[in-house]
Amino acid sequence: MSETPLIRLRGITKTYGEGNTAFQALKGVDLDIQQGDFVAIMGPSGSGKSTAMNTLGCLDVPTTGAYLFRGVHVEALARDERARLRRRYFGFVFQGFHLLARTSAQENVELPLIYRGEPAASRHSLAQRALERVGLKGWEHHTPGELSGGQQQRVAIARAIVTEPQVLLADEPTGNLDTHRSQEIMELLWRLNAEQGITVLMVTHEPDMAAYAKRIVRFVDGVVESDERNPHPVALQAGVTHETVSDAEVSGIAGKEAPHVA
């Protein structure tokens, strides 16, 4: 890992409302995240973990404090600049799969590429590659109604990684799945992190899912209560093996230059 953090939060606060109705969701958060890390963010309801995730994903801006992504002060960027940063460097996976019901798996995965203006041929190729990465080769033309919950979440993950992001933010990605499907999704996230160099930030309330992460950060009352390394991630204990990934594939995902937002 690089000594310079990919992400650095310093003194981050977030206040909603004003006057007597003001609520401070974050109360001075300091957090460093290295490129290639896998961080599980935990905490009770109202602890600030979801607000922190929204801030990390450039979906919201802090009230005060500094957020640096590869040395760029994100809190100082205009809305359009944050949107460009988000499209280029971040992928998102949510508890709800948010797939278009009457659209094929491949077409769902192509959506971020359409927003980015990719030509049709390039979209098709990249979407097929992303679906293959998540184990859905041969399922490209199936609609969500023809897929299991675990397969739908795999489509959602393929959609998140099709733009080759540096950071994958997963908000309760196993919340709608049974135990077996949850394990499959966690092993997939572990592989994306361990084999392809994608930094994974995952909000979860389930200790069994957090056990796959390299690091567990716990929020309480708007601050980081604890930040601990996990020396024995579950995927390693279960004997999940590395598959061969070419140097070009890894560098294409994890070796991007400092962010350009112009």
N, C-alpha and C positions, 0 to 999 in steps of 0.2 A: 504494500500500500504506500501511496505517496505521503510524505510528512505533512504537506500542505492539505488541509481538509478540502474536500469537494464542496461541503456545505459548512458554514459557520454561522451560528446564531449568537448574538451578544445582547443581553439586556432586553430581550423581546417582550413587549407587553401588548395586550389587545383588550381594548375596552369597547363594549357595545352600549349604545345609548348615552344619555347625558344627564347631568344633575342627579336627582334622587333616584332615577331609574337606571343609572349607569351600572353595568356589570363588568367586572374585570375578569376576563377568561384566562389570560396569561399575565403573570406577575413578575416578569424578569427572568426569562429563560435563556440559559447559556447551553449550547449544544454544538459539538463538532461531529461531523460525519465524514469518514474517509471514503474515497472512491473504492468500490468493491465491497463495502460493508453490507451486512444484512441485519437490520435493526427492527426489533419488535417493540412497538410503542403500546404500553398498557396503562390502565388506570380506571378508576370507577367513573360512572356517569358524572359529567360536570367537572372532570379533573383538568380539562384543557387539552386532552390528547387530539381530539378532532380539530380543534382550532389550530393546534400546532401543525397538524398534517396539512390543513388548508393553506397555512402560511408557507410551509416547505414546498408545496406544489404550486406556489404563485397564484393560488385561487383567491387569496385574501392578502391584505397588507397589514403589517403591525402598526399599532398606534405609536409606539416608540421602540427604539432599538435598531440594531443593524443585522441584516440578513445578507451574507455574502455567498454567492454561488460562483465558484472558480474565480474569486476575487472581485466579482461584479456586485455592487451594492444594489440588490434587488428592490429594496424598499424605496430607492430613489428613482426607479424606472417609471415611465408613464404606462398607462393601462395597455396600450398597443404593444409596447416593448415587452411587458411581462407576458402578454399573449404569445408573442413570437418566441420568447425564451421557453415558455411552456410547451409550445408545439414542437420545438426542436430537441429539447433535452429531457422531457418528462413523459411518462406513460402512466395511465391511471386504470386501476381495477377496483370495482366496488362490490359491495355485498349483493346488490341487485345487478343482474347481468347487463341490463340496459341494451339489449339487442333488438333490432327491428324485426318484428314477428314474421313478416311476409317476405323477408329478404334472406338470401342464402348466407351461409357462413362466410364464404369468400367475399360477398358484397358487404357484409357487416365489417369485415376486417379492412376492407379497402376505404372505408369512410374517412379516416384521418388523412389518407393520401389524396383523396378528392379535395379536402379542405386545403391541402398543401399545394394543389395544382399539378400533381404528378400525371403524366400521360397514361392512357389506358393500359398500354402494353406493360409499362413499368408497374402499375398498380397490380395487375393480375399476377405478375411474377413475384412481387414482394409479398402479396397476400398468401400465395401458395406456399412460399418459403416459411412464412410465419406460422401457418397452420401445420406445416410439417414439423416445425420445431416443437409445437405443443402436442404432437402425437395425433393429429387429425388429418393426416394425408388420406385422401379418399372420401372425406366428408365435406368437401368444399361446397357442394351444391345442395346440401341439406339445410332446411330452415330450422330455426330454434325449436319449433314444435316437434321436430323429428329427432331431437337430441336430448340426452339426459341432462340433469342439472350440472353434473361434473363436466360434460362436454360443452355445455353452454358457457360455463366459466372459462374453459380452455379457449373458446372462441373469443371471449372478452379479453383474455390475456394476450392472445395472438393480435388482437386489435391494438392493444396497448404497446406491444413490442414491434409492430410492423414498421414504425418510423425509426427504429433502432435508437431508443432513448438511452441516456446515461443512467437515469433514475426511474425506477418503477415504484409508484406509490399504490399500496393495496389497502383499502379500507374494509376491514372485516371480510376478506375474500372467501372465507369458508362459512360465513354466517348462515347461508341458506342450504348447506349441504350436510349429508349424513357423514358419519365418522369415516367410512371407507373413502368416499369422494373427497372429503377434507384432506385426508392423508395424501391422496393423489395430487391434489392442487398444491399442497405444501412441498411435496417432493419436486414438483415442476418448478415452483418458485426457487427452491434450493438449487436446482440445476441451472436455472437462468443466472443465478448469482455466482455459483461456484465455477461453472464451465464457460459462461459467456461474459462474465465481468460486469453484469448489470447490478448497480446498487439498489437494494430493495429496502423500502421503508414500509412497514406493515403495522396498521392499527389492529389490535385484537384484544378481546377480553378472555380468550381461552388459553390457559397456560400450556395445554398440550400442543397448540399451534405455535405459540411463542418459543417453544423448546426447539424448533427448527432453526431459529435465528442464531447468529453469532453473538448478538448483543441484545440486552433487554433494558429498555428505558421506561421507568415508571413515573407517571405524572400523578400528583395529588394537589388539589386546590391551586391549579395554575402554575405550579413550579415542578421542576424535575426533582423527584424525591430520591431516586436511585438510578444508577447507570452501571450495569454490570456486564462483563463478558461471559458468554456461555462457552465453557471449554469443550463441551461435548454435544454439539447439535444432533438432534434426533436422526436426521438423514444419514449422518456418518455412522451412528450406532447401528442403524438398520442395514448398513452395508450398501447404500445406494452408490453405484459406481460411476465414475466419470466416463463420458463418451468422448470420442475424438472430435475436436473442434479445430478447424484450421486457424493459423495465425491471422490470416486475412479476415476471417469472420469475427474473431475476438477484437482485433484492432478496429474493425468497422463499427463496433458497438461502444467499446470502452476507451478508444484512443482519440476521441474528438478534441479539437483545440478549445481554447477558452471561448465562452459563449459570445456569439454575435447577435445583437438585438436590433441592429439598424435595418 
